[in-house]
Amino acid sequence: MNETTMEHHANANTAGHTRPLAGRHVMVVGGTSGIGLAVARDVASAGAEVTLVGRDPQRLRRAAGSIGGARQLVGDLHDASVFEALFDALPPLDHLVITAGTASLKTLRESTPDDWRRVAEERIVGPLAIVRAALNRLRQDGSIVLTSGLLASRPMHTGAVIGAGVAAVEAMVRALSLELAPIRVNAVSPGLVDTPLLDTFFGDGKHEALASAAAALPTGRIGRPDDIAQAVRLLLTGGFITGEVLHLDGGARWA
Ligand SMILES: NC(=O)c1ccc[n+]([C@@H]2O[C@H](COP(=O)([O-])OP(=O)(O)OC[C@H]3O[C@@H](n4cnc5c(N)ncnc54)[C@H](OP(=O)(O)O)[C@@H]3O)[C@@H](O)[C@H]2O)c1
């Protein structure tokens, strides 16, 4: 193959398989803060129309204002029944991104069956309900991105319950990539990322805890919300990526 032919093939592949975000409709569940807000900002800056979902109208308004405007829907992962009605009123959707989640680390001895059920609702029932509600609205060349986390791959002694929840997300993604094809289904799995979530984790000791975590990582730093948004953009636009879990942990699984 000569150089011109190779270039022609490269261009044809790029045109055929990457899906630009301009003019696409992207929903971000959990888009009022941290990773979800960074995703919303990133796709909006690429020209997408954004719908944000969160629990609090004021936080939704503030987030929408900070990215130059977005449709705002109130919804809670713990009240899965609302999502069918929310989606019915929406224009067709190209991509659904679910980053919503909390993190309460407890040992098995400290936690109660109610804690376990809450995690199952947040990580399994809520996301499944949203994905199912979205199916009537999602375009066939669209995609879904869910959120797992480092605890699915690297255990810690307070992580059995959340670890089980996020590991379930990874199993879900692999099976749904088959069931929902040609809609593509992927996940990101963040390690430590500096977002408001970590304030609840570390409290006053956050600064020192993050500095020492960063020093232990091959990257020498913890993640920024934009690191994850960049990976989400790859999953949304990469027409050949499905059933994949993209780990963004600065090498934490191996350190
Ligand atoms: N940051 C990390 O180090 C890290 C590491 C591993 C995994 N993760 C995962 O990454 C995701 C994003 O985390 P983040 O760090 O960006 O957290 P964050 O800054 O606290 O943002 C969490 C988002 O989730 C929404 N949310 C929480 N519970 C919800 C519910 N029941 N229903 C609907 N929305 C809900 C919040 O919206 P409202 O409060 O406005 O409703 C907010 O937009 C989470 O699933 C988290 O577990 C984060």
The ligand as an SDF file (V2000), in Angstrom:
LIG
                    3D

 48 52  0  0  0  0  0  0  0  0999 V2000
  -13.9290   10.7600   43.5070 N   0  0  0  0  0  0  0  0  0  0  0  0
  -13.3830    9.5610   43.6300 C   0  0  0  0  0  0  0  0  0  0  0  0
  -12.2530    9.4260   44.1480 O   0  0  0  0  0  0  0  0  0  0  0  0
  -14.1020    8.3380   43.1260 C   0  0  0  0  0  0  0  0  0  0  0  0
  -13.4280    7.1050   43.1310 C   0  0  0  0  0  0  0  0  0  0  0  0
  -14.0690    5.9660   42.6640 C   0  0  0  0  0  0  0  0  0  0  0  0
  -15.3690    6.0430   42.2020 C   0  0  0  0  0  0  0  0  0  0  0  0
  -16.0080    7.2460   42.2170 N   0  0  0  0  0  0  0  0  0  0  0  0
  -17.3840    7.2770   41.7390 C   0  0  0  0  0  0  0  0  0  0  0  0
  -17.5200    8.2790   40.7640 O   0  0  0  0  0  0  0  0  0  0  0  0
  -18.8520    8.7890   40.7990 C   0  0  0  0  0  0  0  0  0  0  0  0
  -18.8000   10.3110   40.8510 C   0  0  0  0  0  0  0  0  0  0  0  0
  -18.1830   10.6780   42.0570 O   0  0  0  0  0  0  0  0  0  0  0  0
  -17.6610   12.1440   42.3570 P   0  0  0  0  0  0  0  0  0  0  0  0
  -16.3710   11.9820   43.0230 O   0  0  0  0  0  0  0  0  0  0  0  0
  -17.7870   12.9960   41.1510 O   0  0  0  0  0  0  0  0  0  0  0  0
  -18.7330   12.5710   43.4870 O   0  0  0  0  0  0  0  0  0  0  0  0
  -19.4720   13.9570   43.7900 P   0  0  0  0  0  0  0  0  0  0  0  0
  -18.6400   15.1170   43.4330 O   0  0  0  0  0  0  0  0  0  0  0  0
  -19.9620   13.8130   45.1950 O   0  0  0  0  0  0  0  0  0  0  0  0
  -20.7240   13.9040   42.7960 O   0  0  0  0  0  0  0  0  0  0  0  0
  -21.7010   12.9220   42.9720 C   0  0  0  0  0  0  0  0  0  0  0  0
  -22.8520   13.2020   42.0290 C   0  0  0  0  0  0  0  0  0  0  0  0
  -23.7910   12.1430   42.1510 O   0  0  0  0  0  0  0  0  0  0  0  0
  -25.0980   12.6990   42.3610 C   0  0  0  0  0  0  0  0  0  0  0  0
  -25.8290   11.7680   43.2050 N   0  0  0  0  0  0  0  0  0  0  0  0
  -25.4220   11.2140   44.3640 C   0  0  0  0  0  0  0  0  0  0  0  0
  -26.3680   10.3810   44.8350 N   0  0  0  0  0  0  0  0  0  0  0  0
  -27.4030   10.4320   43.9520 C   0  0  0  0  0  0  0  0  0  0  0  0
  -28.6640    9.8110   43.8870 C   0  0  0  0  0  0  0  0  0  0  0  0
  -29.0860    8.9750   44.8400 N   0  0  0  0  0  0  0  0  0  0  0  0
  -29.4590   10.0670   42.8230 N   0  0  0  0  0  0  0  0  0  0  0  0
  -29.0740   10.9190   41.8620 C   0  0  0  0  0  0  0  0  0  0  0  0
  -27.8790   11.5630   41.8680 N   0  0  0  0  0  0  0  0  0  0  0  0
  -27.0670   11.3210   42.9060 C   0  0  0  0  0  0  0  0  0  0  0  0
  -24.8450   14.0450   43.0360 C   0  0  0  0  0  0  0  0  0  0  0  0
  -25.9150   14.9090   42.7230 O   0  0  0  0  0  0  0  0  0  0  0  0
  -26.7940   15.7130   43.8070 P   0  0  0  0  0  0  0  0  0  0  0  0
  -26.0900   15.6120   45.1340 O   0  0  0  0  0  0  0  0  0  0  0  0
  -26.8560   17.0880   43.2560 O   0  0  0  0  0  0  0  0  0  0  0  0
  -28.0790   14.9780   43.7670 O   0  0  0  0  0  0  0  0  0  0  0  0
  -23.5690   14.4950   42.3120 C   0  0  0  0  0  0  0  0  0  0  0  0
  -23.9140   15.0790   41.0750 O   0  0  0  0  0  0  0  0  0  0  0  0
  -19.5290    8.1470   42.0150 C   0  0  0  0  0  0  0  0  0  0  0  0
  -20.3140    7.0640   41.5840 O   0  0  0  0  0  0  0  0  0  0  0  0
  -18.3560    7.6690   42.8410 C   0  0  0  0  0  0  0  0  0  0  0  0
  -18.6730    6.5800   43.6750 O   0  0  0  0  0  0  0  0  0  0  0  0
  -15.4080    8.3870   42.6540 C   0  0  0  0  0  0  0  0  0  0  0  0
  1  2  1  0
  2  3  2  0
  2  4  1  0
  4  5  1  0
  4 48  2  0
  5  6  2  0
  6  7  1  0
  7  8  2  0
  8  9  1  0
  8 48  1  0
  9 10  1  0
  9 46  1  0
 10 11  1  0
 11 12  1  0
 11 44  1  0
 12 13  1  0
 13 14  1  0
 14 15  2  0
 14 16  1  0
 14 17  1  0
 17 18  1  0
 18 19  2  0
 18 20  1  0
 18 21  1  0
 21 22  1  0
 22 23  1  0
 23 24  1  0
 23 42  1  0
 24 25  1  0
 25 26  1  0
 25 36  1  0
 26 27  1  0
 26 35  1  0
 27 28  2  0
 28 29  1  0
 29 30  1  0
 29 35  2  0
 30 31  1  0
 30 32  2  0
 32 33  1  0
 33 34  2  0
 34 35  1  0
 36 37  1  0
 36 42  1  0
 37 38  1  0
 38 39  2  0
 38 40  1  0
 38 41  1  0
 42 43  1  0
 44 45  1  0
 44 46  1  0
 46 47  1  0
M  CHG  2   8   1  16  -1
M  END
$$$$
